[in-house]
Amino acid sequence: MKNNIRVVVVGIGNMGRSHALAYHNISGFELAGLVDRLPEKREDLSDELGGIPQFDDFDTALAATKPDAVCICTYPDTHAELARKSLLSGAHVFVEKPLAVTVEEAADLVQMAQKENKKLVVGYILRVHPSWKKFIEITHTLGKPLVMRMNLNQQSSGTTWLTHLNLMKSMSPIVDCGVHYVDVMCQMTRSKPIRVHAIGARLTDQVSPGMYNYGQLQVIFEDGSVGWYEAGWGPMMSEVSFFVKDVIGPKGCVNIMDADKTGQSDDIDGHTQTNRLKIHYSEIDDKHELTKPDEIINTEDEPDHQGLCDLEQAFFYNSIVNDVDLRDHQEDAVNSLRIVLAADESFRTGKVIDLH
């Protein structure tokens, strides 16, 4: 590609800022505009990056800049509309997870991207994480079925709690965060999910009566594997065992060791850190004693949050310039959304949901 890919970033929060920095730093991209309703967010970042055009309205930005690509980092209930407008304008799209708030909207966007011959990448940051890729790779050596135990609870306050309250206007924590970890479970099992069940609780009057800020889902796969994921947001959440990433199979287990994260459950960098992977082997002798010592894999040199956003945008760039087939990526994004929305339905109806 002779010219730089010109990108507009809409939504200058934590993720929008990080992705804008990635575009600024990666050769082949050019920031064409920053869009946010709050002037201080876009002004500060524009100044930091040497003066990027600013807009408070997405339609205006789209018409004025005519970008090659759009990066959508707004609240989830706006993702589908902004992605649809971007694709119809002729732009490739990078959109933060989840792709949409309904499976139907997500599937329609995938179909639209394919029809318009544009790239549509969903921000599953763990898919580019070297340590998480290693974590998933190790699970493939543990045999079947797998037992997958994961959570990410956040004791949030201040501006982080306000962000969570805004997110919960459209979706619960097990939907917003759950798509990441359900996607990981699907990569680990390589099996079809068949049933899902969920429980939850509304722990604050600050969310609407129809919403809940704590939830746990359980998913069953065709190969007999099972997984649970737990997520809770708010100032009442416990800092005990808030970070669990543990997978068990017949041949042993592997887990991400939580190295001194006390008091950091709302730290965005801590959400993707692994520090170390611990592999345990189940081999025993004729006296039923374990025969192989545990193995520790040091991952302290892994990328930080900004480094991971850089890797995501490098993936986006490669998909555009090398015309990468993204159908599997997009199908997985729709599938993980289908599972967590079924979990949400399970909580609201009290029923186990069969996945078809």
PEZI-V111950 format. One record per pair of residues at least 12 apart in sequence whose ideal C-beta (glycine too) atoms are under 6 Angstrom apart, sorted by the first residue. I is the first residue (numbers start at 1). J is the second residue. Records with the same first field share a line. If there is no record, write none. Layout:
I=J  J
This chain:
1=321
4=28  30
5=29  68  69
6=30  32  67  68
7=23  29  67  69  71
8=32  33  61  65  67  70
9=34  71
10=35  58  72  74
11=73  74
12=34  36  41  42  45
14=268
15=73  96
16=73
17=45
18=306  309
19=71  309
22=309  310  313
24=49
26=313
28=317
31=52
32=65  67
33=53  55  61  65
34=46  52  54
35=55  58  61
37=56
42=54
62=89
67=91
69=91  92
70=86  91  93
71=94
72=95
73=96
76=98  101  170  171
77=101  170
79=95  100
80=100  105
83=95  109
87=112  113  116  118
92=118  119  320
93=120
94=121  316
95=122
96=123
97=122  123  124  179
98=179  337
99=122  333
101=170
103=337  338
106=334  337
107=334
110=330
119=319  320
121=316
122=333
124=183
125=308
126=180
128=311  312  315
129=272  308
130=302
131=274  299  302
135=277
136=187  188
138=254
139=188  247
142=249  251  252
143=249  250  251
144=223
145=223  224  225
146=188  189  225  247  249
147=226  248
148=185  227  247
149=228  244  246
150=181  229  245
151=230  244
152=177  231
153=232  237  242  265
154=233  265  266
155=237  239  265
156=233  266
157=235
160=266
164=233
168=207  211
172=212  215
173=215  231  233
174=215  217  231  343
175=340  344
177=231
178=229  340
179=336  337  340
181=229
182=336  339  340
183=336
185=227
189=221  225
191=221  222  223
192=222
193=219  221  339  355
194=220  222  355
195=220  352  354
196=219  339  342  343  346  353
197=218  346  352
198=215  217  343  346  347
199=216
200=212  214  215  347
201=214
203=236
204=234
213=233  234
214=232
216=230
217=229  343
239=263  265
242=265
243=258  261
251=282
252=280  281  282
253=280
254=279
255=278
256=274
257=275  276  278
259=275
268=305
269=304  305
274=299
276=296  298
277=297
278=294  296
279=295
280=294
342=355
